[in-house]
């Protein structure tokens, strides 16, 4: 009788897990996010390769002061870009973050203030000004022209 109760209990737990994955998707788990890294005093995470990770990053982006998205124009659409060299300077010109994005998304915990974002892909640099405000999330999309980052086979 006791083995039967254990089996029923294990089945109930397994059913709850399966139901949770069906209801929320596997990206609902924090484990789908790439590891938070640190450069100086700035925490950041970068990635978004694969559906689970990109979904998790998009969901988490509202919790971060700055959200960056990198892509290359391709016909009428845009294709995600990675290996973007990124330098973010504060209003005084001091370097706040200097990293290479490993995927099409980068989230950064920057202090409130004005920043200049310089992103370089395949030798082409895009620059944007962004205002990070306390309690909100700024989003910057950087889209390079068609043909950027395309290397002949």
PEDA-V318670 format. One record per pair of residues at least 4 apart in sequence whose ideal C-beta (glycine too) atoms are under 8 Angstrom apart, sorted by sequence separation. I is the first residue (numbers start at 1). J is the second residue. D is the distance in whole Angstrom. If there is no record, write none. Layout:
BEGIN
I;J;D / I;J;D
END
This chain:
BEGIN
1;5;7 / 2;6;6 / 3;7;6 / 4;8;6 / 5;9;6 / 6;10;6 / 7;11;6 / 8;12;6 / 9;13;7 / 10;14;6 / 11;15;6 / 12;16;6 / 13;17;7 / 14;18;6 / 15;19;6 / 16;20;6 / 17;21;7 / 18;22;6 / 19;23;6 / 20;24;6 / 21;25;7 / 24;28;4 / 28;32;8 / 38;42;7 / 49;53;6 / 50;54;7 / 51;55;6 / 52;56;6 / 53;57;6 / 54;58;6 / 55;59;6 / 56;60;6 / 57;61;6 / 60;64;7 / 73;77;8 / 74;78;6 / 89;93;5 / 90;94;5 / 101;105;8 / 120;124;7 / 144;148;4 / 21;26;6 / 27;32;5 / 38;43;5 / 39;44;7 / 48;53;6 / 49;54;7 / 73;78;6 / 74;79;5 / 89;94;6 / 101;106;5 / 110;115;6 / 120;125;4 / 121;126;8 / 133;138;7 / 144;149;7 / 26;32;7 / 37;43;7 / 38;44;8 / 47;53;5 / 48;54;4 / 61;67;4 / 72;78;7 / 89;95;6 / 90;96;5 / 119;125;7 / 120;126;8 / 132;138;5 / 21;28;8 / 36;43;5 / 37;44;6 / 47;54;8 / 71;78;4 / 72;79;5 / 88;95;7 / 89;96;6 / 99;106;8 / 118;125;6 / 119;126;5 / 131;138;6 / 20;28;8 / 36;44;7 / 37;45;7 / 71;79;6 / 87;95;6 / 88;96;5 / 118;126;8 / 119;127;8 / 130;138;5 / 36;45;5 / 37;46;7 / 48;57;5 / 71;80;5 / 72;81;5 / 88;97;4 / 118;127;5 / 119;128;8 / 35;45;7 / 47;57;6 / 70;80;7 / 71;81;5 / 87;97;7 / 88;98;8 / 117;127;7 / 130;140;5 / 34;45;5 / 70;81;4 / 86;97;7 / 87;98;5 / 97;108;6 / 116;127;6 / 117;128;5 / 33;45;6 / 34;46;6 / 45;57;7 / 70;82;7 / 86;98;7 / 116;128;7 / 117;129;8 / 128;140;5 / 34;47;4 / 86;99;6 / 97;110;7 / 116;129;6 / 117;130;6 / 33;47;8 / 70;84;5 / 86;100;7 / 96;110;6 / 115;129;7 / 116;130;8 / 128;142;7 / 85;100;5 / 86;101;6 / 114;129;7 / 115;130;5 / 84;100;7 / 114;130;8 / 115;131;8 / 126;142;5 / 83;100;6 / 84;101;4 / 114;131;6 / 115;132;6 / 126;143;8 / 68;86;7 / 83;101;7 / 101;119;8 / 113;131;8 / 114;132;8 / 126;144;7 / 34;53;6 / 82;101;6 / 83;102;7 / 96;115;7 / 113;132;6 / 32;52;5 / 33;53;7 / 82;102;6 / 86;106;7 / 88;108;7 / 112;132;5 / 124;144;6 / 32;53;6 / 82;103;5 / 111;132;7 / 112;133;6 / 124;145;8 / 66;88;8 / 82;104;6 / 84;106;8 / 88;110;7 / 91;113;6 / 110;132;5 / 112;134;5 / 122;144;8 / 32;55;7 / 33;56;5 / 34;57;8 / 80;103;8 / 81;104;6 / 90;113;6 / 91;114;4 / 117;140;6 / 119;142;5 / 121;144;5 / 27;51;7 / 32;56;4 / 33;57;7 / 80;104;3 / 90;114;7 / 91;115;7 / 124;148;5 / 27;52;4 / 90;115;6 / 117;142;7 / 26;52;6 / 27;53;8 / 30;56;8 / 89;115;7 / 122;148;5 / 25;52;8 / 29;56;8 / 33;60;6 / 88;115;5 / 89;116;5 / 121;148;6 / 122;149;4 / 27;55;4 / 88;116;7 / 121;149;5 / 27;56;4 / 88;117;5 / 89;118;7 / 25;55;7 / 87;117;8 / 88;118;7 / 70;101;6 / 86;117;7 / 87;118;5 / 27;59;7 / 48;80;7 / 86;118;7 / 49;82;7 / 68;101;7 / 71;104;6 / 86;119;5 / 70;104;5 / 85;119;7 / 86;120;8 / 69;104;6 / 70;105;8 / 84;119;5 / 85;120;4 / 69;105;6 / 70;106;8 / 84;120;7 / 85;121;8 / 68;105;7 / 84;121;5 / 67;105;7 / 68;106;4 / 83;121;7 / 67;106;8 / 68;107;8 / 67;107;5 / 68;108;7 / 81;121;6 / 66;107;7 / 66;108;4 / 64;107;4 / 65;108;7 / 66;109;8 / 61;105;8 / 64;108;7 / 65;109;6 / 66;110;5 / 64;109;6 / 65;110;5 / 57;103;8 / 61;107;6 / 65;111;8 / 58;105;7 / 60;107;7 / 65;112;7 / 57;105;4 / 54;103;8 / 66;115;8 / 68;117;7 / 70;119;7 / 72;121;7 / 53;103;7 / 54;104;7 / 57;107;7 / 54;105;7 / 68;119;7 / 70;121;7 / 44;97;6 / 46;99;7 / 49;102;8 / 42;96;6 / 49;103;5 / 42;97;5 / 44;99;7 / 46;101;5 / 47;102;6 / 48;103;4 / 49;104;8 / 40;96;7 / 46;102;5 / 47;103;4 / 48;104;5 / 40;97;7 / 46;103;6 / 48;105;4 / 39;97;5 / 47;105;6 / 84;142;8 / 39;98;7 / 46;105;7 / 39;99;5 / 46;106;4 / 45;106;7 / 46;107;8 / 37;99;8 / 44;106;6 / 45;107;5 / 44;107;6 / 81;144;7 / 44;108;4 / 66;130;7 / 43;108;7 / 44;109;7 / 78;143;6 / 42;108;6 / 43;109;4 / 66;132;6 / 42;109;6 / 65;132;5 / 81;148;8 / 34;102;7 / 42;110;6 / 65;133;8 / 81;149;6 / 34;103;8 / 67;137;6 / 69;139;7 / 71;141;7 / 73;143;6 / 65;136;8 / 66;137;7 / 67;138;7 / 68;139;8 / 69;140;7 / 71;142;7 / 72;143;7 / 73;144;7 / 75;146;7 / 65;137;6 / 66;138;5 / 67;139;5 / 68;140;5 / 69;141;5 / 70;142;5 / 71;143;5 / 72;144;5 / 73;145;6 / 74;146;6 / 64;137;6 / 65;138;7 / 66;139;8 / 67;140;7 / 68;141;8 / 69;142;7 / 71;144;7 / 72;145;8 / 73;146;5 / 63;137;7 / 66;140;7 / 68;142;7 / 72;146;7 / 62;137;5 / 72;147;8 / 61;137;6 / 72;148;5 / 72;149;6 / 61;139;7 / 72;150;8
END
